[in-house]
Amino acid sequence: INKWCSENNVSISELEKKCDFGNATIRSWKESSPRLSNLEKVSKVTGIPISVLIGEQGNNITSNVQ
């Protein structure tokens, strides 16, 4: 998620607004798992497949948020 934000000149805060999330929602995923519905919103806005967001590509959600 951070990589996508950097590549697209979008802050995490801006991404949260585009996804209709509250402030610091994405950052909170470092501590707790996101809901599937929230991952779907991020996927729709960013084009990042849900499988990548949940870590099926050898990562986990924590490393994808950082």
Salt bridges, closest charged atoms under 4 A:
none
